[in-house]
Amino acid sequence: MWKIIFYSSFLLSWCTITSQSKLDTVVAKKGDGIFSILRNEGIDPVKYYEEFYKLNEKDIRNGSELVIGKNYLLPDAPDSFKNRGVRIAVEELVEKSIFDKELTNLAVKDSSLKNTVYYLMYSPSLSGKDISERSNNFIIQLARALLVRSAKVYLLDSAMSEENLKTNATDKSFNIALLGGYPSIVNKKYLMNNGSYQRVIVLQELSKSTRNYVLNVQHYSSSKEGQMLASSLQRNFRKYAVRRSDAKKEVSSFEDDSGIYLAKNLLAPVTIISMDSGEKALEKGIEVKSGTTYLAKMITNGILNDYSNNNFSD
């Protein structure tokens, strides 16, 4: 309760600032119409066509024609892909859309994850390694899969250099210090989205092997919600396993300082997915194919099962 009270003043100030913000604009290019402009900005053209028309009626010719080079106001669309898919640079506190040029290729698939918020973290500071291009592609695929099912996604990105990470990889106090910016960002967003079903998913890449991944899911021992999501993910991983796993069916609770720090300081429940390889990793994990689309599908299905079994989905 004290956490909610502590951050309530921020929520109030944020709402005030938001209410005073100006609408975004876009410049019409050759061939643009109302539908194409809205679609290119990640906004549902059917839902917001009328509002766009009312905002820009004086600059629309013959009922639908736009003037090339003219600035047009965009409707306030909180459910647009730009607003629902946000990448945050942790150190700089800079926000931008996860998808930009790709917005025109995104379309809502269904509303199965409406009223959900997922925080995806893959900072190399959590594992002392630089994340691979494959894992970066995977996290983007996962964000896309969640967005088209109507979820809101925040992708938290760390800009720490690989040199600093290698130099301080064994320094626990340094690793905790690196994570200091995450709670502030996540907790503010959590309060902004109060009333939604919110979860933090952390990706730890422990191996850059080109072979199959061995996935191990962990949760915070004191979090029932985190355990439910972790269990749902692990059950789904077993369905896609490439070979029998001797790993116990119960998910493990994490004991590392970084994971515990996050779990104790974030308002949203935390679940960690470790991606490893090799025989030793198989003692605790489940081996699956490593394709980015394949991984995103497995995790998304686990997320859908978790949400459907929760009261929020009623």
C-alpha positions, 0 to 999 in steps of 0.5 A: 500500500505504501508503494502506491501512496508513494507514487500517487503524486507522480501519477497525478502530475503525469495526468496533468502534463498529458492533458496539456500535450499537443496532438502529433502531426504528419506531412502528407506525401504524394499518394497519401490518403486518410486511410494510408496516413493513419495506417502508416502511423499505426492508428486504426483507420476505420476507428479514427477516420472520422476524428481525423476528418474533423481535426483537418476538415479545412485542409481536406479537398473534395471530401477526402483529398489531402494536400501534398506537403501539408501538416495534418493533425493526428487523432489522440489514439492511445490504442495505436501501435506507436503508443502501445509499443514503446522502447525506453532507453533506461540511462537516457530516459528516452522513449520512442516507438518499438516499430517505426517504418514497420507500423504499416505492416502491423494489424490487430489480430485479436483482443485476447491480451487487451488490458495487459501490460508487459515490460520486456527487459533484455539488458546485458547487465543482468547476465554480464554479456552483450545480447546477440543479434538473434536474441534482439530479433527474438525480443522484437518478434515477441513484442510484435506478437503481444501488440497484435493481440492488443497488449501494451508493451514496454521494451526496456533497453540498457545502453551500457557498453560491453567494456564496462560490463566485462570489467565489472561482471563479477562486481555485485554492487555494480550490477545492482547499481546498473539496475537502479533505473529500472524500478523508477521507470517500471513503477511509474508506468505501472501506476499510469496503467493502474487497473491493467494486468501487468507483468515483467519478463526478463530475458537472460542470454547466458550463451550465444551458441548457434545451437538449440536453446535450453530455457529455464524459467524462474520466479520470485519465491514471494510472488504468487503471480510471478510463479503462475506466469513462470509455470504457464511458460514452462508447461508450454516450453515442454510442449515444444521440447526437442527432446525429453527433459529431466528438469523438474516440473516445478519452476525454480525461484531465483536467488541471484542478487539482480533478480531479487533486487528487481522483484523487491523493487518493482510493483509488477511481478517478475519472471526470468527466462534464461537462454543457455545451451549445453548438457549442463544447462539441461539439468535445469532447463528445457531444450527447444529450437532457437528460431526467433519466431518459434521462441516468440510463439512459445512465450506468447502462448504461455502468456495467453494461457496465464492471462486466460487463467487469471481473473483479469481475463473475465 
